[in-house]
Amino acid sequence: MPVSFQKDILPLFRPIDIDHMRPHVLLDDYAYMSNPDRDHAHAVAVGDFVTGRREPRMPPGGPYWTAAQIALYEQWMTDGYQP
Protein backbone atom coordinates (compact mmCIF):
# COMPACT_ATOMS: atom_id res chain seq x y z
CA MET A 1 0.00 0.00 0.00
CA PRO A 2 1.44 3.43 -0.93
CA VAL A 3 2.45 5.86 1.79
CA SER A 4 -0.24 8.50 2.36
CA PHE A 5 0.36 12.15 3.22
CA GLN A 6 -2.69 12.34 5.50
CA LYS A 7 -2.20 9.03 7.29
CA ASP A 8 1.60 8.64 7.34
CA ILE A 9 3.39 11.93 6.64
CA LEU A 10 1.33 14.64 8.29
CA PRO A 11 1.63 12.98 11.73
CA LEU A 12 5.44 13.27 11.45
CA PHE A 13 5.14 17.04 11.78
CA ARG A 14 4.43 18.25 15.30
CA PRO A 15 2.02 21.20 15.70
CA ILE A 16 4.96 23.34 16.84
CA ASP A 17 6.85 22.46 13.62
CA ILE A 18 3.85 23.37 11.48
CA ASP A 19 3.37 26.70 13.28
CA HIS A 20 7.07 27.57 13.29
CA MET A 21 7.51 26.88 9.57
CA ARG A 22 4.21 28.41 8.38
CA PRO A 23 5.84 31.68 7.20
CA HIS A 24 8.13 29.61 4.94
CA VAL A 25 6.55 26.21 4.25
CA LEU A 26 3.03 24.82 4.56
CA LEU A 27 3.90 21.47 6.13
CA ASP A 28 0.27 20.54 6.77
CA ASP A 29 -1.00 21.43 3.28
CA TYR A 30 -1.08 18.43 0.94
CA ALA A 31 -1.53 20.56 -2.21
CA TYR A 32 1.52 22.64 -1.30
CA MET A 33 3.70 19.70 -0.25
CA SER A 34 2.80 17.59 -3.31
CA ASN A 35 2.97 20.45 -5.83
CA PRO A 36 4.80 19.09 -8.90
CA ASP A 37 6.30 22.47 -9.83
CA ARG A 38 10.09 22.45 -10.15
CA ASP A 39 10.18 18.66 -9.71
CA HIS A 40 8.28 18.69 -6.39
CA ALA A 41 10.58 21.38 -4.97
CA HIS A 42 8.62 21.87 -1.74
CA ALA A 43 8.63 18.20 -0.74
CA VAL A 44 12.26 17.78 -1.78
CA ALA A 45 13.38 20.82 0.23
CA VAL A 46 11.55 19.62 3.34
CA GLY A 47 13.19 16.22 2.92
CA ASP A 48 16.60 17.86 2.61
CA PHE A 49 16.13 19.82 5.83
CA VAL A 50 14.77 16.95 7.93
CA THR A 51 17.61 14.66 6.83
CA GLY A 52 20.32 17.25 7.35
CA ARG A 53 21.31 17.39 3.69
CA ARG A 54 20.58 21.12 4.03
CA GLU A 55 21.21 23.29 7.05
CA PRO A 56 19.84 24.13 9.47
CA ARG A 57 18.54 20.66 10.17
CA MET A 58 14.88 20.59 11.06
CA PRO A 59 13.21 20.74 13.42
CA PRO A 60 15.43 23.38 15.02
CA GLY A 61 17.16 21.86 18.03
CA GLY A 62 15.53 18.46 17.44
CA PRO A 63 14.27 15.98 18.12
CA TYR A 64 15.42 14.98 14.67
CA TRP A 65 13.58 12.38 12.64
CA THR A 66 14.64 8.77 12.99
CA ALA A 67 15.93 6.75 10.05
CA ALA A 68 12.51 5.05 9.90
CA GLN A 69 10.69 8.39 9.71
CA ILE A 70 13.03 9.63 6.99
CA ALA A 71 12.55 6.40 5.05
CA LEU A 72 8.76 6.78 5.32
CA TYR A 73 8.94 10.35 3.99
CA GLU A 74 11.20 9.28 1.13
CA GLN A 75 8.84 6.39 0.35
CA TRP A 76 5.95 8.88 0.15
CA MET A 77 7.87 10.72 -2.56
CA THR A 78 8.79 7.47 -4.34
CA ASP A 79 5.15 6.33 -4.20
CA GLY A 80 4.10 9.45 -6.11
CA TYR A 81 3.11 11.92 -3.36
CA GLN A 82 -0.16 10.16 -2.51
CA PRO A 83 -2.78 12.08 -0.55
Contacts in CASP RR format, 6 or more apart in sequence:
PFRMAT RR
TARGET T0000
AUTHOR 0000-0000-0000
METHOD contacts of the structure
MODEL  1
MPVSFQKDILPLFRPIDIDHMRPHVLLDDYAYMSNPDRDHAHAVAVGDFV
TGRREPRMPPGGPYWTAAQIALYEQWMTDGYQP
2 76 0 8 1.000
2 79 0 8 1.000
2 80 0 8 1.000
2 82 0 8 1.000
3 9 0 8 1.000
3 72 0 8 1.000
3 75 0 8 1.000
3 76 0 8 1.000
3 79 0 8 1.000
3 82 0 8 1.000
4 76 0 8 1.000
4 82 0 8 1.000
4 83 0 8 1.000
5 30 0 8 1.000
5 33 0 8 1.000
5 34 0 8 1.000
5 76 0 8 1.000
5 81 0 8 1.000
5 82 0 8 1.000
5 83 0 8 1.000
6 30 0 8 1.000
6 83 0 8 1.000
8 72 0 8 1.000
8 76 0 8 1.000
9 33 0 8 1.000
9 72 0 8 1.000
9 73 0 8 1.000
9 76 0 8 1.000
10 28 0 8 1.000
10 30 0 8 1.000
12 65 0 8 1.000
12 69 0 8 1.000
12 72 0 8 1.000
12 73 0 8 1.000
13 27 0 8 1.000
13 28 0 8 1.000
14 59 0 8 1.000
16 59 0 8 1.000
17 27 0 8 1.000
17 58 0 8 1.000
17 59 0 8 1.000
18 27 0 8 1.000
18 28 0 8 1.000
20 59 0 8 1.000
20 60 0 8 1.000
21 27 0 8 1.000
21 58 0 8 1.000
25 32 0 8 1.000
25 42 0 8 1.000
25 45 0 8 1.000
25 46 0 8 1.000
26 32 0 8 1.000
26 33 0 8 1.000
26 42 0 8 1.000
27 33 0 8 1.000
27 46 0 8 1.000
30 83 0 8 1.000
32 42 0 8 1.000
33 42 0 8 1.000
33 43 0 8 1.000
33 46 0 8 1.000
33 81 0 8 1.000
34 40 0 8 1.000
34 43 0 8 1.000
34 81 0 8 1.000
34 83 0 8 1.000
35 41 0 8 1.000
35 42 0 8 1.000
35 43 0 8 1.000
36 81 0 8 1.000
40 77 0 8 1.000
40 81 0 8 1.000
43 76 0 8 1.000
43 77 0 8 1.000
43 81 0 8 1.000
44 77 0 8 1.000
45 54 0 8 1.000
46 58 0 8 1.000
46 73 0 8 1.000
47 53 0 8 1.000
47 70 0 8 1.000
47 73 0 8 1.000
47 74 0 8 1.000
48 54 0 8 1.000
49 56 0 8 1.000
49 57 0 8 1.000
49 58 0 8 1.000
50 57 0 8 1.000
50 58 0 8 1.000
50 59 0 8 1.000
50 64 0 8 1.000
50 65 0 8 1.000
50 69 0 8 1.000
50 70 0 8 1.000
50 73 0 8 1.000
51 57 0 8 1.000
51 65 0 8 1.000
51 70 0 8 1.000
52 58 0 8 1.000
57 64 0 8 1.000
58 64 0 8 1.000
65 73 0 8 1.000
76 82 0 8 1.000
END
